[in-house]
Amino acid sequence: MEIVKKGKLGILIGLSITTFTIVLMLLKLSPLETLEEKLLDYRFKVRGTIKPPDTVLIAAIDEKSIEKLGRWPWDRDKIAELVNKLNDAGAEIIVFDIILSEKEKNDPLLGRAINDAGNVILPVVFDFEKDSDLPENDFLLSSAFTSIVNHEMFYKYNPIMSKRVLIPVPEIIQNVMGLGHINMFPDSDGTLRWESLIIGYKDHLYPSITLQAAAFYLGIPHEKVVIKATEGIQLGKRFISTDRWGRSLIHYYGPEQTFKHISISDIIEENIKPDDLQGKIVLIGATAVGIYDLRVTPFSPAMPGVEKHANVISSIMENRFIRCVSRSTNLIVLLLSGCLLSILIPRFKAAGASAIAGIFLLLVLLSGYYLFAKNGLWINIAYPSINILFIFISVTAYNYAVEEKRARKIRAMFSSYVTEKIVNELIKNPSMAKLGGERREITVLFSDVRGFTSLSEKHSPEEVVSILNEYLGEMTEIVFKWEGTLDKFIGDAILAFWGAPMKQENHAELAIKCALNMVKRLEELQQKWQSEGKPVLDCGIGINTGEVLVGNIGAEGKKMDYTVIGDHVNLGSRVEGLTKKYNVHILMTEFTMNKIKELITTGKLWRTEVTGLEKVVVKGKEQPVAIYAVKGLEQGAESKIKEVEEEKVVVLKEK
């Protein structure tokens, strides 16, 4: 009943923790949300770098270019020359990650180069702090989304809205293929994980430069780029999932330098192969230390922003996306793992519970990684993992408290009966000590002092108590030495037994060895007492084996003793009373003899002489019981057995 109650409470604890964790997931607790984001980053790192498409490369404003072409920023004539060189080399799309919002004298020259190329996409930057009264620019409006569906979901749709916009100068912007924003919004920990594909300005929605570049390269007309409110963006046959803010998770191919870099100085000086730029999307951006915008990504603490653009464009072209599973899916995973663990953990001890919790944790982590690496799915593993750990710690702590309470109970119950070794064994395996009553075969030993009454009459109480305590102390030590259970002292008598509370298959053998040891030690004490001029005690020992009732007996809540009762206990007491009649120290019954006979004949119970005396009928028994005198032999002597003569039956009467 106690185990069942403990199990139910353990399950209740686990389910309560799971419910609490579900509430935290619904509330999106900030520390756990950050932990999950970090675990997403770790999935990228474990997956490692994957090969990006050859069609996307970076024309880098690097240290080499600055050394050869001069300090950044360059005059617009050099940028115009770069556009011309890229166009001549067959670049398919030219994407600028450079803000060209300030007027310069060579703007017309750059405008003509952009017009001649006909494939240039320029960036705009939205501002979210300062308001602007300026009307929307016609060139900017031409890049706004024209196809929006799911209008009935607009009440849930909440794209990021800006207050003003920074656009290229008129001489440049009028000749571009398209415009796209380059705004980036890192998470609270500074890591850039999301691409804002849509940003609102005034009454229109505008695409990111990455979305524009991919759409143009794939040949998808502007009107075929469709916003599905709260769901995503339909890009021809491709569908990009977004959240209600118009954001999509960035699929990173690897750290910086994952995409091919070509120094702009090499492009201008034509130190490249003829097919290096042919048919490619070329992103123009800064990579030189000190002039580029550093972005913290799952792979790197300092990735140039232009490389982030390359990752997003490539993932759209290759249809590689990281998609968040629905909140309901995350809740189901948390609920199922929590409920299952709550049922299993209470069934095991600490080692087993640790293994079960470890397996669950490993399954959650491996499943999260597998779904990410193979299917591009981001499933939440922080909440289930924390839940698993909390359930394990809480239920284990509860079980430990219960076990500690049980250990204290067992220790209090048995510490005065058995050795510390047996107590510890019972604490480790409480099932070995059934605290309630049960029937069990044991061997019982009664030891009584002979002539104690006359001794008490002839000596002072202090002297009697002193010698009796010495005797009982020595005998108790011997009982514990042979792993016996000391039931009680009955005045000057000792009751001990073997086979309970811990099961002992060799209980009869241990009882005999204990009795022989007690007699030998008594002889040593007798010599000591004689030399000290003290009265000498003697004893008789009766041993019997059989099935008895063993357990806690007494008044519950007042006084309880772990003891044995039954006919075989009484028989052991009666046999001890016969030791004086037969003038021997140790008597045992035929039931004990049957248990140790083979041990004596095979020499395993060494230096023991067993002599069959008579069959006796004691009070309370109708059938005669054979009794045997047991005697220890000197070292080197062989064990002997003399059986009882069948015709010798004595009926003993109580005085």
Disulfide bonds with the S-S distance in Angstrom:
none
